[in-house]
Amino acid sequence: MTMAGYWFKPKRYGYGATPVTWQGWAVTLGTVAIMVAVSLFLRLTEPHEWALAAMFGFDALALVVLFIVCRRKTEGEWRWRWGSR
């Protein structure tokens, strides 16, 4: 599979990484679940404009944290890939 300690591997096509272990999938799906839960909570409980700004701010922060974790836990470098050449 992958070397110990890596949760993601570089994508075959394009830029970025994809989860390859249960830890990688847990971090990815957990981030999505938290973003959905916080967004729904804020939109359904707070009718004010600040709730929309808070929702977007929280989602942006969650994506930045996910990006950092992915970069640190990826086996190999992130670069644009055109498949196996």
Protein Blocks (a to p, Z undefined) as FASTA:
>chain_A
ZZehiabdcdfbhcddddfbfklmmmmmmmmmmmmmmmmmmmmmmmcfklmmmmmmmmmm
mmmmmmmmmmmmpgcjddddebjZZ
